[in-house]
């Protein structure tokens, strides 16, 4: 055991002290151009009207809107939203509201900043919360059916609730499929095509703290678990599935506590064709299809960017900057960047462009060499670019 006069070190092992010291040193880094907030960040949601801004859910019970360019952090409610941690977010352009799932079992309803003309078009009821779950609200998703806004929530009570946002009342409560906490929700994009004469509906995929991914039929009049899901739920992981993301082909990307992110192919019965191994739980996954890249958030504090080709994938870059668990990701700037949030209370932004990735790797190499970080957007005085170095080497060869 180490000895210390610091009361904060009492009863801590040598390993615990070493971890604290490592995190304290790492906290000083400026990678990802961090925006520091006063509380742990448990979720991030990209502003659909402006993907240069995001909403973040704080453990202190607040929601803030972050402008990634100006770094301005603005609370979207004049008072504290909740007295318990907020852990998931969703927004609806139809109601002009943000919905925040909370440990207090409620879904808190906050008006989004809008212009006067937009306010007149919303159908927001005068309510501040939706109450229906008997345990933590873990995930939220907004959409519409027959032109009317709905919200779907999943809780630690293993229950799904479909809410009619025009009345703030539940349309359906679904229980029995999952036996543990519902962790995420995703609408199958290929189920959204309407058929003449049939009631509009969609297929909802749900993930939980057990390995199974389940599928549900959802319409305004009825909702139930699909027979194929009851008979054969999708089981691609060994334990909890934290995140579901569909790509444009209708295939599925997943993130799991079994330390993998996986790609499941619809045409092969949701067979796994790509598995991305991690050293710890994978909390989130996002896909930048145009660049052929996948970004993952891991409990080991890192954000990894992968080349999606191949069954095992290949790490293009590991973005190291957070000094606590990374809890969420969101694509921003039209897919050119990914924003991450963490228990460390910082919002960080990383490039998904080859030029930006190369610049990060160069900066890390400089720091390893003891040269220190380069000011944002600038090169050290006298430092050559890669092209200039190649040109100089070619000239030197010619002189020989």
N, C-alpha and C positions, 0 to 999 in steps of 0.2 A: 504493500500500500504506500502511496505517496503521502507526504506530510505537507500541510499548508496551514497558514494562519487565517486564510480566507474562509469565513463561515460557509460560503457557498460551495466549498470543496469538501466539507465534512461528509464522511460516509460514501465518497465516490472512489471507484476503483481507478487504477492507473489508466485503463483503457477509456473510461468515461472522461477522465481529465484530458487525455490526449485528443479525444473526439471534440471536446469543448474548445480546446486550444486550436485545433484544425479549423473548426467552423468560424471561430473568431477571426482567424487570419484570412480565411476565404471570404468573409463578409466584406472585406475592404475592396474586393475586385469590382471593376466597372464593366465587365463583359455583359453584353445584351443591353447596354445603356439603361441601367435599372431605375425604376421609379419606385421609391420607397414609401410604403404606407404603414400606418401605426399598428396594424393587426395582421394576424395570419390570414392568408388568402386561400379560400377553399373551392372557388369556382370562377370561371371566366366565360363571358358570353359576348361575342362580337356584335357590335351595333349594326343591324341590317341596313340602316339608312346611311351609314358612314363606317366603312370597315377600317378606317384609320382611328377608330375609337372602340373601346371595350367597356363592358360593365364587369365589376368584380364583386364577389360576395366575401364579406369579412367574418371572421370568427367572433368579432366584437358586436355583430348584429347589424352592420350597415351595408348598404350597396353604394358603390361609387362609380361614376363614369370617368374613364381615363382617356384623355387625348394623348395619343402616342407621340405626336409631333411636338406639342407644346409641353407635355408632361403635366398638364393641369389635371388635378384630381378633384372632382366635384361630387359631393353627396347629393343623391337625387331626391332625398326626402329632407324636409326641414328639421325633422326630429329623428332620433334613433329608430330604425325600422323594427328591431326585435331585441329582446333581452337575452337571446341565445344565439349560437352560431348559425349563420345562413350557409347552406351547402350546395344549392343548385339555383339556376336562373333560367328564365325564358321570357321572351317579349312577344307582344302581339301588336302589329300595326293596326289591326281592326279596332282594338279596344284602346290603343294608346297607353297600354300599361306594361309594367314589368312585374313578373311573378317570381318570388323568392321562397324557396323551400327551406324550412327551418327545423332545428332540433326541438322546438316547442310544439311540433306536430301540425303547425299551421302553414298555409301558403300565404305569405304577405303580399299585398297588392299595392304597387306604387305607380303613380302617374308619371309617364315619361315626359321630359321636356319637349314641348311641341309648339308650333306656331298657332295663332288664334284660329286660322282657317282649318288647321288639322283638328283642333279641339272640337269644332262644331261637327266634324264628321265621325267622331268616335261614339261608341255605344257603351262607354264605361259606366257601370253601376256605382253608386256611392257606397262602396264597401272598402274595407282595409285588409280583410283576410278571408280565406276560404278554409273552413274547418270540416274535416271528415276522416283524416287518418288518426290512428291510435298510437303511432310511433313516429320517429323522425321521417320527414319528407326527404327522399334521397335523390329524386330526379323529376324533371319537368319537360314538357314538350307542348308547343302550341301549333295549331293548324286550323283548318276550317272544314265544315261539312255542310253542304247545301248553302254555301255562302255565309254561314254563321260561325263565329269564332268558338273554338273549343280548346280546352287545356287538358292534358293527360298528366297525371301525377303517379309516381310510384313511391312506396314507402318501406321503411324497415319493418312494417307490419305485414309485408308480403302481399300487399293489396294494390291494385290499380284502380284509379278513379278517373272517369271521363267527365269533365265539367262543361256545362253550357255557360259560356262567359257572358251571354246576354241576360241570363237570369241569376248567375252565380250559384247555380244548383247542380248537383251531380246528375248526369244522364245515366251512368252505369257505375257499379262497383263490382270489380272482378277479383275473386279470391279463389285459391285452390290449385292454380297451376304451379306457382312458386311456393316453396316452403320456407324460404329465407328472404332477406331484404332484397327489394327490387333496386338494381343499381343503375340501369340505363334503359332508354327507350329510343326506338328508331322506326320511322315509317318506311316500308318497302316502296321505293320509288316506282317500281313496275306495277304496283297494285293500284295506282292512282287513276288509271284510264277508266273513264265512265262508260258503262254499257247502256244503250238506249232501253228504257223501260225498267231499269233496275235502280234501286236506291243507291246514291253515292256512298262509297265505303272505301276502306283501305285496310291493308294488313299491317299490324303493329308487331315489331320484334321487341322482345324484352330480355334483359340480362339480369342476373341476380347473384347473390352470394353463394349460390350453388353452381355447378358447371353448366347447367342446361340453359340454352337459349330457346325461348318459347315464342309462338306466333298466335296472333289474335285477330279475329274479324271485328272491325269496328264500324258501325254506322250510327246514325242518330237514334234509330228505333231499337237496335239490338247490338249486343256485343258478346262474344264467346271465344274460347280457345279453339283453334282449328283442329279438326280430327287428326290431321297428320302430325300436329304438334303433341297432342295427347298420346298418340301411338309412338312417335319417334321424335322427341325434342332434339334439337341440334346440340351435339356434345363434342366440341372441338378442344376444350380445355379440361384441366384436371381439377380446377377449383374456381373461385369467384371470377366472374367476368365483369369488368368495370365499365367498359365502353364499347359501343356499337357504332360503326360508321359505314354507310353504303357508298360505293363509288358509282360512276356514271353507267357502268355496265350492269349495275344491280347486284354486284358481288359485295361481300361483307368483310370489313376489317374489324378486328376485335382486340381488346387489351385486357390482360388477365393477371391475377395474383399468382399464376403458375410461372411467372417471369417470362412470358412470351407475348408478342403481338402476332396475330395470324391473319392470313387472307383466305377466306372461304369462298369457293367457286359454286355459284348457283347451279350451273349446268351439270355439275358432277355431284349433285345432291349435297351441297355445302361441304364438300371435301376440302381439306386444307392443302393448299399448294405452295404457300410461303409461310415460314415460321421464323420470326425474328427473336433471337434469344437475348435476354437481359440478365444482369446480376441480381435483380430484385423485382418487386411488384411493378407491373406496367400500368400506370394510372390512366393514360389517354393515348389516342392515336389520331392523327389527321393525315389526309392524303392530298398531295399536290400532283394531280394526274398529268398535267401538261409537261411537267418536268420529270415525271416518273419517279417522284420522291415520296417517302413516307416519313413523318416525324412522330416520335414517341416521347412520352413523359414517364420518368422512372422514379421510384422511391429512393434511388441512390443519388439523387440531386441533379441528374444530368438530363439534357434534352438531346436525343440522337436523331440524326437525319440519315435515312437509309435509301439506297438504290433499290427500288421495288422489284427489279427483275431478278429471277432466280429463286430457287426454293428456300435458300437460307438468307438471301438478301446480303447486302454489303454496307457497312457503315461508311457514309460519305464524310461525316463530321460529327464529333461529339461536342456539343455546346456546353461547356462547363462554366458556371457562373453562380447559380443558386447554391446556397449552403444549407438548405433543408429540402425535404421532399417536394418534388414538383407535382402539383395537384391538377393542373389543367392546361390545355392548349387551344389555340384558335388561329385559323388562317386569316391573315390581314393583307392589305395592300394588293388586292386582287390575286392572292396566292403567292405573291413574291416574298412574303415573310410569315413567320409564325410567332405568336405571342405566347408566353408561358407565365404562369403564376405559381406561387410556392408558399409553403408554411413559413418561409423566411420573410414574408411580407413584402416581397418585391414583384413587380411586373417587369418582364424583360422581353425584348424583341430580337429575333434572330433572322438572318437572311436565308431564303431558299433559292437564291440565285448563285450561280457558280462563282461570280466575281465576289460577292459578299462572303461566301464560304471561304474562298481563298484568302481574303483579307483577314478573316478571323484566325485562320491557321497560321498566317504570317505573324500576326500579333502575338499569338501564344508562343511561337518559336522565339520571338524577340524576348519575351519575358523569361523563357527558359535560359536564354543566353545572358540574362542579366541586364538587358538593354531597357527594360521597362516598357509600358504600353505606349502606343502612339496616339496622339490627340486625334479625336474623331474627325475623319474626312481629310486628314493631313498625313504626309509622309515626313519622316525625320529629315532634317536638313542634310542634304548631301547624299541621301539614300537613293539608290537606283531602283527603277521598276524592274520587274522580271524581264520585260522586253529589252530594256536598256542594258541589263546585265548580260543577256544573251548576245546582244549586239557587240558589247565590249569584249566578251569572250571570243567572238568570231574575229574581231579586229586583232586581238592578241595572237590568235592562231595564224592569221595572215602575216603578222610581223615575223613569226618564226619561219 
